[in-house]
C-alpha cells in the first residue's frame, strides 16, 4: 500500500510495485486535504487505472482539523508554520499504517534520495513504511526512469505527474523549494563523490548554495537513519 499524491515519485513507486508484485497486490490511496489540487487527484486516479491497481480516496481534512483544534490552545499567539503543515503528512502516515495493520499490507514510502538527503520529508509522516523503494534514486534518476517506463508502455505514468512542478501540497500554492536540475547533481557530488565545499566552488558552483546543501545534509542525518 502506498499514498498516491499524483506526483512523479509515488507514480514511479506504484509502477515498480505493480511490475514486482502484480496489480492485484498493490493498493494506491489518495488522502486529500484542502490543499490538494484537482489535478493531483485526477493524475493519481489515471495512474491507478493505467496500472490496474486497487485505488481508494480517503479525505483527511476532518482529521487534520481535529488535530488543529486540539493543539490550538497550545499554539495560541504563534504564527502557523511547518508544525501545522506536518500534521497533514503525519495524518497520512497514520492512515497508511492503519490500513497496513488491518489488512497485512506493507507500506511503501516514496521519498527519493535527493529529498531524503536534504531532509525534505516529514519524520513519522511520508517516510513511514516498511520499504523505501526509490530511496537510492536521485530526483534526476526518478524523472529519467519514469520517462523510460513510458517508452516501454506509452502513457503508463500520466504526463501531468512528470511535467508539473513538484509539491508537498501542505500549504497554499506550495512548490518544492529546489531546482532539482541544479540541486540533485550537487547532492550526489556531496554524498556519493564526497566532494568538499572548496572543490565544488572551484568547479564553479555557487558557494552559498553548496554551503546550504551541506548544512541540510548534516542536520538531517537523524531522519535518514530512521528512513
C-alpha positions, 0 to 999 in steps of 0.5 A: 500500500502506498499514498498516491499524491499524483506526483512523479515519485509515488507514480514511479513507486506504484509502477515498480510495485505493480511490475514486482508484485502484480496489480492485484497486490498493490493498493494506491490511496489518495488522502486529500486535504484542502490543499490538494489540487484537482489535478493531483487527484485526477493524475493519481486516479489515471495512474491507478487505472493505467496500472490496474491497481486497487485505488481508494480516496480517503479525505483527511481534512476532518482529521487534520482539523481535529488535530488543529483544534486540539493543539490550538490552545497550545499554539495560541499567539504563534504564527502557523508554520511547518508544525501545522503543515506536518500534521497533514503528512503525519495524518497520512502516515497514520492512515497508511499504517492503519490500513497496513495493520488491518489488512497485512499490507506493507507500506511503501514510502516514496521519498527519493534520495535527493529529498531524503538527503536534504531532509525534505520529508516529514519524520513519522509522516511520508517516510513511514513504511516498511520499504523505501523503494526509490530511496537510492534514486536521485530526483534526476534518476526518478524523472529519467526512469519514469520517462523510460517506463513510458517508452516501454508502455506509452502513457503508463505514468500520466504526463501531468505527474512528470511535467508539473512542478513538484509539491508537498501540497501542505500549504497554499500554492506550495512548490518544492523549494529546489531546482532539482536540475541544479540541486540533485547533481550537487547532492550526489557530488556531496554524498556519493563523490564526497566532494568538499565545499572548496572543490565544488566552488572551484568547479564553479558552483555557487558557494552559498548554495553548496554551503546550504546543501551541506548544512541540510545534509548534516542536520538531517542525518537523524531522519535518514537513519530512521528512513 
